[in-house]
Amino acid sequence: MTVWKLAERLRIAVVGLPLALGGCDKEPRQSAPRAIVIIDAGQRDAPAPSPDAELDAAAPAPDATAPIASVRLPRLGACTEGSWCAPHAQAARHASTRAAGFQGCATDLRMRKNSQDFSLIISRSRTKAKQDAGQDLCCYSWSEPCKAIPGRALLDRGVAVLADLVGGPPDDSLARTWAERGLGEHASIAAFARAATELGAADAPPALLAATLRAGRDEVAHARGCFALASHHAGTTIRPGPLPALAARPGGLAAIAHNSFLEGCVHETLSVPAALDWQRNAGPAEQPLLARIIRDETRHAELAWRTVAWAVAAGGPEARDAVADAAQQARADFAAHPAWAILVEPTLALI
């Protein structure tokens, strides 16, 4: 996986901060982020198939009278759905221990890919149609929703705070996925508002304050877009309930360094690879919002690292120790993330 473009932006944000501090009363120049290329190990170097392009194992054999011995396994992954038909014997090798039977086919399959388990459920109508046509096949379907994209977390004593959905989660899997993303974006609005209050109390440079407030406005647009897509897929209005009011946290520069690292340098930085991964498989209606989220979250990650660099430079050893403590805390949760070693650790070493 290559994330070098994003890594370069983050390191420029940290190393270039001392040069910018002399003119911190000026509005920072905003430019479109450079392309970020992320290729996951294994399947990500190949174009992502559309759900309809998944292999239909029931395609006729070259000799229509010859039995189909085996077919390629489906391309399983997050953000995918589709169908898969295979001969009885091949399907049986993946049968769940709890699978019942239908027309000689196991009703529930379990497949494992990239340390993740996937469930395929029997398609009774399709299986019957294939067998009625003389093909000795079992047909299955699957649907794996996208993983929610992390963003700037609203933390309360280390625990992420989210609102509840009014009326509860929707039944539709895509609606539920976008609603969960919307809750994260909704919480990020409050996280940036609280961060701006804390920066103001610490006499932060005006440019950092302005960028933090602007980031909060970005999150408003993200949340609106996510809930609009959730409502579209659910066929009804999906919206968040209230968030608890969290007061600004004491602790001065050391607390700002600690909190900004956890909420921004970790969550915002790792949200960019997650958003890009989602975008690869998203539908046309979702692409504009995801493109904006990727663009904005890239700027937010840069802002988080600039904020931590400023807090450490202004706060001295106490602030530096606070970042070290936060990094130790984050490693326990995120060190296994594919982008941690490329993005977070090398950038942290520059502060």
N, C-alpha and C positions, 0 to 999 in steps of 0.2 A: 504494500500500500504506500503510495507517495502522497504526502501532504506538504511538500516542500514550499509551495507558494504561500500557503497560510502560515507556515513556520517562519518564512522570511518576513512577512508582514508583521507578525508579532514581535520578532526580534528587532525590526526597525523601530517599532513603537516604543520598545524599552530603551534601546541604545540611543535613539534620537531624542528622548525626552529632555536630557540636559540642554540640548541645543534649543529646544522649544521653550524652556522655562523663562528665558529672557523676554519672550514676547507673549506670555500667557494671557495677557489682557486682550489678545486678538482672537477673533473667531477662527478655529482651526479649519483649514481648507479640506473640503470633502471631495474625494474623487471616487470614481467607480472602482470597486475592488478588482484586482487582477484575477484571472481564472484560477480556480483551485481544482487540481486534479487529484481525485482519490480513487485508487484501484484496490479493491479488496483482494485478499488472497483467494485464489481459486476461481470462482465463477464471475467476479466483477469485471474481468478483462474482456468478457464477451458481452455483446449487446443483450440487454434484458428482454426476454420474450414477452409479448403481450399475452394476456390470459387466453385469448382465442388461438394463439399460435402454439400452445402447449401440444406436445405430441399426442395425437389421437392413436392410441395403441390398437384401435379397432380398424385401422386402415387395412384394406384388403391385401392379402399376401400376393406376391407376383403371380402365383398360380392359385386361383381362387378356390381350388379344391384342396390345396395343401393346408394343413393346420398351422397356426401361428405358434411357434415354439416359445419365443420370448420377445420382449420389446424393451426399448430404453426406459429407464426410470424417469419419472417426471422431474422437472426443474423446480424444486421446492425452495421457498425462501419467504421472508417477510414481504408484504405488499404483493403477494401473488395469489391467484386463484385459478382453478381450471379443472379439467377432468383427465382421467387416465384409465385406460382399459388394458387388461393383460390376461393371458391364459390362466386357468384355474391354478395350475401348479406354481406359477411364478407369483401370483397374488398371495397364495397360501404361505409363502415364505415370510411375508411381512404381516401375517395376521396377528391382531391383538389377542392376548390370552382370554379376553372377555368376548371375543367376536362370536356372534351366532352365525347362522347360515341362511343364505337365500340363493336358490337355484344352484346350489353347490358352491357358492362363493362366501368367503368370510365377509361379514358386514362392516368390519372395522379394521383398518390397517394402521400400523405404526411404522414410520420411516424416520431415520436419524441422519441429519446432515449438518456438518459444522457444529457439532455438539448440541444441536437443537432437535427436539422431537416434533414430528408433524403427524397429524391424524388425517386419514383419508376415509371417507364414509361411503358406503355402497350407494350407488345410484340405481334404484330398483327398476325404474322405467327403462333406463338405457341398457342395463344388463339384460332385461327381458327382451328388448328389441333386438339386441345383437344375437342373443341365443335363438330367438325365433327366426332370424335370418340365416341360421346355420353356423354362426361363429361361436366357438367355445370360449367365451370371454367373460370376465367380470369387470364391471365398470365402476369407477369411484370418482368422487369430487372432493375438493379441498378449498379452503379459503383461509389465508393467513393475513390478518390485518397488519398494517405498518406499525412499527414500534414508535411510541411517542418521542418526539424530538425534545431533548432537554433544552433548557434555556436558563436565564438568570433565575436562580431559585430565591424564594422568599423564605429565609431560614429563621426559625425561632428556637434558640438554644440547640442548634444543630439539626432540627427537624424541619423538613420542607412543609410549608403551609399552603394549602390549596382551598379554594371555595368548593362547595358542593354544587352539583347541577340541580337546577330547579326541576322538580319532577323526576329526578333520578336519571341514571344512564339510559340512553336509547337502546333498542334491541338491535338495530342494524350495526354491523361490525365497523363499517367505514364511518358512520355517524359517530359511533362511540370513540373511534380513534381520533377523529378531528375534534370531538368535544374534550377529550383528555388533553390534546395539544392546546386547545383554547384555554383550559384551566391553567396550564403552565404559563401561557402568555399573559393571562389575566393577573396571575400572581406576580409576574415580572414587572407589571406597571407599578404595583405597590413597592416592590423591591427597589426600583430606581428612584421612586419618590422618597423612600426612607434614606437611600444612599445620598441623595442630594441634600437632605436636611443634615445628615452627619458631616458631609463635606463642607457645608456652609459653616457649621459650628467649629470646624477645624481650620477655618480661613484658607480653604483650598483655592488654587488659582481659578479665576473666572472661566477659563477655557474648559477646565474639568467639570465645573458646575453646569456650564451651558451644554456640554456634550452629554452629561448625565440626564439632564432634563429632556434633551432631544431624544435620547434613547428610550425614555419613558413614553414619549409620544409614538415612537416606532412600535412599541409593544401594544399600544391601544389599537393601532391599525392591524397588527398581527392577530390580536384576540378577536377583533370584529370579523376578520376574514375567516378564521378557524371556525367560529360559531356559525357563520353564514354557510360554510360548507357542511358542517354537522347538521344544520337545519335542513339543508337541501337533501342530504342522504336520508335523513329521518322522516322527512315529509311533515315536520312540525317544528315549531320554534324551540331551539335549544339555547339556553342562556345560563350564566353562572349565578349563584346566590352571593350573599355578602361575604367579604373577607374580614377576619378579625382585625381590628386596628392595632398595629404594633408600633410602639414608641421608638424614637431614635435610641440607639444603644450607646451607653457611655464607654469611655476607654480611650478617646482621642485617636491619635495617629496609629497607635498600635492596633486598636480595634478595627480601624478602617482598613489597615493593611491585611489583617487576618480575615475579616469578613469579605473584602473585595476579592481576595484570592479564592476563597471557597465559592462565593456566589458568582463571580465573574470569570476569573482566570481558569477555573475548572469547568463550571457548568456552561458558560457561554462559549469557551473555546471548543469544548467537545460537542457542542450543539451543531457546529458547522459540518463536520463529517456526517453526523446523523441526518441533517437536513439534505445533504447531497445524496446520501444513500437512498433516502425516501424519494427524492426528485427523480432518480433514475427509473422508478417504476410507477410514478404518479400519472394520472390521466391528464388530458389537455386542460380540463377545467381547473385543475389544482396547480398547474405549472406557474402561472403568474404570482400567486401568493407564495409558493415555495421559493421562487426566484427572489422575491423581495425579502423573505426571511433569511435566506442565505446571505444576501448583500448586507442586510442590517446586522445580523448576528456576527458577521465578520468585523464590522466596525465596533460592535459592542465588546467583542473579545479584545480588540486592540485597546479600547478605552479602559477595560479592566486592568490590563497589564500596565498601561500608563499611570493609572491611579495608584496601583501598588508600588510602582517605581517611585512615584512622587512621595507617597507616604513613608517609604523606607528612607528616601533621601532626606526628608524633613524630620522624621521621627527617630533616626539613628538606630543604635543597637536594639532598643526595646521593640521597635517596629520590625526590624529584621528577624528577631527571635519569634515574634508573633507569626510572621509568614512561614518560618521554619516549622512551627507547631501546626499551622494549618496544612502545610504540605504533607507532614507526617500523617495527619488525620485523613487527608484526601487519598493518599496512596493505598490505604487499607480498602477503600471502596473502588478506586478507579485505576490502579496500576495495571490491571489486566486489560484495560481498554486499548484497542489497537493503536490509537493516536496518542496515548499518554507519553510514551517514550520519545515520540517525534516532536510533539507540540509543547507539552507542559514542562517536562523536566529540563530540556535545553533552554527554554525561555526563562525558567526560574533561575537557572545558573547565572544569568546575566544581571540579576538584581542584587 
